[in-house]
Each structure stands twice: as structure tokens, then as C-alpha cells.
Amino acid sequence: MLDERSKSLLKTLVERYIADGQPVGSRTLSKASGLELSPATIRNVMADLEELGLIASPHTSAGRIPTARGYRLFVDTMLTAQPGLIGVETAQLQPDQPQRVIASAAQMLSNLSSFVGVVTAPKKPSVFHHIEFLRLGERRVLVILVAPDGDVQNRVVFTAQDLSQGELQEASNRLNAGYAGLTLEAVRERLRHEVDELRGEIAGLMSAAVQVGSEAMQQQEERVVVSGERNLLTVQDFSHDMGSLRRLFDLFEQKTQLMRLLDTSSRAEGVRIYIGGESQVVPYEELSIVSAPYEVDGQVVGTLGVIGPTRMAYDRMIQIVDITSRMVGQALSQR
């Protein structure tokens, strides 16, 4: 447990390092903290903070920099957000198609933060409104699935036996009459129990339709929009380390790991900060992510955030992410 003097010096050190990007020495800390302490006392406190793993000393400097643990303590107990963030408050996201809203939001996050903006696409309920089967040829059927919001998915499936258009119409009528409005999982469960009452070919076709819907929903939920990756090329913390840059760009390109991280954030309330090096959540020590879920009609449907170096102005990033998440929710609710 740190005493108030140690907390004050740690807070000052983190703030100075975020602002200047240079290791902070005892003389600078003495002037910036406003505390009437001797240089020897400050050096002793810094030695204690270093022993606790909150700060570290680069080999090339006598000053100190925050560690992931130091950033975490600062973010959790010392951070004070300043009211009134010019730029976010005056910005707007116009109600539009979800794809355009999330693309605009990712770009806004990137522009305001000067780092990388990420937004996951809204998760749609796995419910179908209407289904049609169209015979394309021998044992080839086009499955057309219409969601409640009008979104259309289609896939070509192959059947074990050739089915006439009349038989396909029978299958679509049964699905639309008995299953429309249910979730795909509920349809799958009912088909499992009712398969004996259906002709084998029709049961197989209906099961294939449910699989098409599930695959379509899975693809939609995996979409993530990334904007501003090139901003990292100008970040001092990354510009001299091409290895770090390559790893970061791999993260943005493959997106799987990024999706897992954002999915973790979607299960939390409010703005969350993930600092690289403190856990397995963020894969790289030099990276931090400030994220928040966004809601439509009271339900969490996606996540957005800012990705940048651990040396970032967390108070500003929190406001950018918090306000943008509310704006995205409002824009999607007004469609």
C-alpha cells in the first residue's frame, strides 16, 4: 500500500512521461510534483516504486518510466477525466446503414485519438423472417434467407436426391408457417425432435437451411472495422522498432485475436482499459486498448475502442471512447 507521498510522485511521473515521452528524473519530478522534498528523498521513493515494479529505469537514462503495473495503478486510482472534450461533443454520427455507421465511428475514433479506431459490427439476432428454396438444377438448391430487418443471405446447397420445385415449395411453406420468428437454435432443436414426422429429403433440406443461417450470422458477428493503422507509423514509441510494427499490423490484418479481445470487452460495463504486459488479454507489452460496448434498444450489440501505445493520454481516450459508444448506439437506434 502506497502512502500519499508515493502516490503523488507516481502520478506526477506517469503524467510527465505521457506528456513528454522521456524518462523522468528526480530533479524534474521534484519541480513538477510541487512537493517540498529533497532530491535524496525523491530518489528513495523512486527506488521503492521501482522495487514494487511500478516504474523501471531504461539502460540509457537515469530517469524512470512507468511499467504496465504502474500504468494500471495510475488508471485505476489516480486518473481524473477533464470535462468538455472539444471535437467529440460537436461531432455527429448520422443514422444510416449499420456498415456505414460503424465505418464512420472507426474513422472518428482514429481521427480524434490519432491512433487506431476499431468497431465491431452490430450483432444481429439469429432469427429468420422468411425462407425460400429455388431449384437450380439436379440436386442443386438456392437457399434464400430473409432476416427481420430485411437483410438477405443466400447459399447454394447440394441435396442427396433431386427435388422438384413443388417439393421445395412444400419445405419453405412448412418452415415459414411453423418456425418463422424463432431463433435458429430453437428451429434446430425443434427439427431434431420432429425429424421423424418429415420426409427425409425435406428434413435434410430444412436442416441445411438452418446451417446456412447460422453460418451467415457467424460471419456477420466476426466483422470488425479498423481505421487509422498508418497512424502508428508516426508514434514515437513504435517508429524505431519495425518488429513491433510488424506484429501490430499482423494483429489488424488477421483480426481473430482482436475479435477475442473486443468480445471480452463487450461483456463488461462502461469503458475498460487493457494495458499490454499485465495479462494475456493484450498480446503486446507496448500496446494499450481503451474500449467500451455500445447498445441498441438497451442491448449490447457491439464494441468499439482505441488502440495505441501504453504511453497515451488515458483521460482523453476514455472520453473519446465513452462518447462515441453512445453516439453509435443512438445512430443505430434511429434507423
C-alpha positions in Angstrom: 0.0 0.0 0.0 1.5 3.3 -1.1 1.4 6.4 1.1 0.1 9.7 -0.2 3.6 11.0 -1.0 4.5 7.9 -3.1 1.1 8.1 -4.9 1.6 11.8 -5.7 5.1 11.2 -7.1 4.0 8.2 -9.1 1.0 10.2 -10.5 3.4 13.0 -11.5 5.9 10.7 -13.1 3.2 9.0 -15.2 1.7 12.3 -16.3 5.1 13.7 -17.2 6.1 10.6 -19.2 2.8 10.6 -21.1 3.2 14.2 -22.0 6.9 14.2 -22.9 7.8 10.7 -23.8 11.1 11.0 -21.9 12.3 9.1 -18.7 11.6 11.3 -15.7 14.5 12.2 -13.4 14.3 13.1 -9.7 15.0 16.8 -10.4 12.1 17.0 -12.9 9.9 15.1 -10.5 10.8 17.5 -7.7 9.8 20.5 -9.7 6.6 19.0 -11.3 5.2 17.4 -8.1 5.1 20.6 -6.1 6.2 18.7 -3.0 8.9 20.2 -0.9 11.1 17.1 -0.8 14.9 16.8 -1.0 16.4 15.1 -4.1 17.6 12.3 -1.8 14.1 11.7 -0.5 12.7 11.6 -4.1 15.4 9.2 -5.1 14.5 6.9 -2.2 10.8 7.0 -3.1 11.6 6.2 -6.7 13.7 3.3 -5.6 10.8 2.0 -3.5 8.4 2.4 -6.5 10.9 0.5 -8.7 11.2 -2.3 -6.2 7.4 -2.6 -6.3 7.5 -3.0 -10.1 5.6 0.3 -10.7 8.4 2.1 -12.5 11.6 1.0 -14.4 14.9 2.5 -15.4 15.9 2.3 -19.0 19.5 1.4 -19.5 20.3 4.6 -21.4 18.9 7.1 -18.8 19.0 7.9 -15.2 15.3 8.7 -15.3 12.3 6.3 -14.7 9.4 5.3 -16.9 6.1 3.6 -15.8 5.6 -0.2 -16.1 2.4 -1.9 -17.1 1.7 -2.3 -13.3 2.4 1.4 -12.8 0.0 2.4 -15.6 -2.6 0.1 -14.1 -2.4 1.7 -10.7 -2.5 5.2 -12.2 -5.5 4.4 -14.4 -7.5 2.7 -11.6 -6.8 5.1 -8.7 -5.3 8.4 -9.9 -6.8 9.2 -13.2 -9.1 12.2 -13.3 -11.0 12.9 -16.6 -11.3 16.5 -17.6 -14.8 17.7 -18.6 -15.5 19.1 -22.0 -13.8 17.3 -24.9 -13.9 19.6 -27.9 -14.3 17.6 -31.1 -16.3 14.6 -29.8 -19.1 16.7 -28.4 -19.6 18.6 -31.7 -19.2 15.5 -33.9 -22.2 13.6 -35.0 -22.9 10.2 -36.5 -25.9 10.3 -38.8 -28.4 7.4 -38.7 -27.6 5.2 -41.7 -26.9 1.6 -42.6 -25.1 -0.2 -39.8 -22.0 -0.7 -42.1 -21.7 3.0 -42.7 -22.3 3.9 -39.1 -19.5 1.6 -37.8 -17.1 2.7 -40.6 -17.7 6.4 -39.7 -17.3 5.6 -36.0 -14.0 3.8 -36.6 -12.7 6.7 -38.6 -13.9 9.2 -35.9 -12.1 7.3 -33.2 -8.9 7.2 -35.2 -9.1 10.9 -36.1 -9.8 12.1 -32.6 -7.2 9.8 -30.9 -4.5 9.9 -33.6 -4.2 6.2 -33.1 -6.2 3.2 -34.4 -10.0 3.1 -34.1 -11.8 -0.3 -34.1 -15.5 -1.1 -34.1 -17.2 -4.5 -34.3 -20.3 -4.8 -36.4 -23.7 -5.0 -34.5 -24.6 -8.5 -33.6 -27.9 -9.4 -35.2 -30.3 -11.8 -33.5 -30.2 -15.2 -35.2 -33.8 -15.1 -36.3 -35.2 -15.6 -39.7 -38.3 -14.0 -41.0 -38.8 -15.8 -44.3 -37.1 -18.6 -46.3 -37.3 -19.7 -49.9 -35.8 -22.7 -51.8 -35.2 -22.3 -55.5 -34.2 -25.3 -57.7 -31.1 -24.5 -59.8 -30.6 -27.9 -61.3 -30.2 -31.5 -60.4 -29.6 -31.7 -56.7 -28.6 -28.0 -56.5 -30.8 -25.7 -54.5 -30.5 -22.0 -53.7 -31.4 -21.2 -50.1 -32.7 -17.6 -49.6 -32.9 -16.5 -46.0 -34.5 -13.2 -45.1 -33.9 -11.6 -41.6 -36.4 -9.5 -39.8 -34.5 -6.3 -40.8 -34.7 -7.2 -44.4 -31.1 -8.5 -44.7 -30.9 -11.3 -47.3 -28.5 -14.2 -47.2 -28.3 -16.9 -49.8 -26.3 -20.1 -50.3 -26.2 -23.0 -52.8 -26.6 -26.4 -51.2 -26.5 -29.8 -52.6 -29.2 -32.4 -51.8 -28.9 -36.2 -51.6 -31.8 -36.6 -54.0 -33.2 -34.4 -56.8 -36.2 -32.4 -55.6 -38.8 -30.7 -57.7 -39.8 -27.0 -57.2 -43.1 -28.2 -55.8 -41.3 -30.2 -53.1 -39.0 -27.2 -52.4 -42.1 -25.0 -52.0 -43.5 -27.5 -49.5 -40.4 -27.3 -47.4 -40.3 -23.5 -47.4 -44.0 -23.4 -46.6 -43.5 -25.6 -43.6 -40.6 -23.6 -42.3 -42.3 -20.3 -42.8 -45.6 -21.4 -41.2 -44.1 -23.3 -38.2 -40.7 -21.7 -37.5 -40.6 -18.1 -38.7 -39.7 -15.7 -35.8 -37.9 -18.3 -33.8 -34.1 -18.2 -33.2 -32.1 -20.5 -35.4 -31.1 -22.5 -32.3 -34.8 -23.0 -31.4 -35.5 -24.2 -35.0 -32.6 -26.6 -34.9 -33.9 -28.1 -31.6 -37.4 -28.5 -32.9 -36.2 -30.1 -36.1 -34.3 -32.6 -34.1 -37.5 -33.7 -32.4 -39.7 -33.5 -35.4 -37.4 -35.1 -38.0 -39.4 -38.4 -37.9 -42.5 -36.6 -39.0 -40.9 -35.1 -42.1 -39.8 -36.8 -45.3 -36.1 -37.5 -45.2 -35.2 -35.1 -48.1 -37.3 -32.3 -46.7 -35.8 -32.7 -43.2 -32.3 -32.6 -44.6 -33.1 -29.5 -46.6 -34.6 -27.7 -43.6 -31.5 -28.6 -41.5 -29.3 -27.3 -44.3 -31.2 -24.0 -44.3 -30.7 -23.6 -40.6 -27.0 -24.3 -41.1 -26.9 -21.6 -43.8 -28.4 -19.1 -41.4 -26.0 -20.0 -38.6 -23.0 -19.6 -40.9 -24.3 -16.2 -42.1 -24.8 -14.9 -38.6 -21.4 -16.1 -37.5 -19.8 -14.3 -40.4 -21.6 -11.1 -39.5 -20.6 -11.3 -35.9 -16.9 -11.7 -36.9 -16.8 -8.4 -38.8 -14.6 -5.7 -37.3 -13.7 -2.4 -38.9 -10.2 -1.0 -38.3 -9.2 2.6 -39.2 -6.0 4.5 -38.9 -3.4 1.8 -38.7 -1.0 4.1 -40.5 -1.1 6.5 -37.5 1.1 4.1 -35.6 3.9 4.7 -38.1 4.3 8.2 -36.6 4.1 7.1 -32.9 7.5 7.7 -31.3 7.1 4.5 -29.2 6.8 2.3 -32.3 8.7 4.2 -35.1 12.1 2.9 -34.1 11.0 -0.8 -33.7 10.0 -2.3 -37.0 9.4 -5.7 -35.3 6.7 -4.2 -33.1 5.1 -2.5 -36.0 5.0 -5.8 -38.0 3.4 -7.6 -35.1 0.8 -4.8 -34.7 -0.1 -4.8 -38.4 -0.4 -8.6 -38.3 -2.9 -8.2 -35.4 -5.0 -5.8 -37.5 -4.8 -7.9 -40.6 -5.8 -11.3 -39.1 -8.3 -9.7 -36.7 -9.0 -13.0 -34.9 -7.1 -12.1 -31.8 -8.6 -8.6 -32.0 -12.1 -10.0 -32.1 -11.4 -12.1 -29.0 -10.2 -9.1 -27.1 -13.2 -6.9 -28.1 -15.5 -9.8 -27.2 -14.1 -9.8 -23.7 -14.7 -6.1 -23.5 -18.3 -6.4 -24.7 -19.1 -8.4 -21.5 -18.0 -5.6 -19.3 -19.9 -2.4 -18.4 -18.6 1.0 -19.4 -15.1 1.9 -20.5 -12.4 -0.6 -19.9 -8.7 -0.2 -20.3 -6.4 -3.1 -21.2 -2.7 -2.4 -20.8 -0.1 -4.6 -22.6 2.2 -6.7 -20.4 -0.1 -7.0 -17.5 -2.1 -10.1 -18.7 -2.7 -12.3 -21.8 -5.6 -10.1 -22.9 -3.4 -7.7 -24.8 -0.7 -9.6 -26.7 2.0 -6.9 -26.9 3.6 -5.0 -24.0 3.8 -1.7 -25.8 0.1 -1.7 -26.6 -3.0 -0.4 -24.7 -6.6 -0.6 -25.7 -9.4 1.6 -24.4 -12.8 0.1 -25.2 -16.5 0.1 -24.5 -19.6 -1.8 -25.6 -22.4 0.0 -27.4 -26.1 -0.6 -27.0 -29.1 -0.5 -29.3 -32.5 -0.6 -27.5 -30.9 -1.4 -24.2 -29.0 -4.5 -25.6 -25.2 -4.6 -26.1 -24.7 -5.4 -29.8 -21.0 -4.5 -30.3 -17.8 -3.0 -29.1 -15.5 -0.1 -30.1 -12.3 1.3 -28.9 -8.9 3.0 -29.5 -5.7 1.1 -29.8 -2.4 2.9 -29.2 0.8 2.9 -27.3 0.8 2.4 -23.5 2.0 6.0 -23.3 -1.3 7.6 -24.2 -3.5 10.3 -22.6 -5.9 7.9 -21.0 -8.2 10.6 -19.7 -8.8 11.9 -23.2 -9.1 8.4 -24.7 -11.8 7.4 -22.1 -13.9 10.4 -23.1 -13.5 9.7 -26.8 -14.5 6.1 -26.4 -17.3 6.7 -24.0 -19.0 9.5 -26.1 -18.5 7.6 -29.4 -20.1 4.4 -28.0 -23.2 6.4 -27.0 -23.3 8.1 -30.4 -23.1 4.8 -32.2 -25.9 3.4 -30.1 -28.1 6.5 -30.8 -27.3 6.4 -34.6 -28.2 2.7 -34.9 -31.4 3.1 -32.8 -32.7 5.9 -35.0 -32.6 3.8 -38.2 
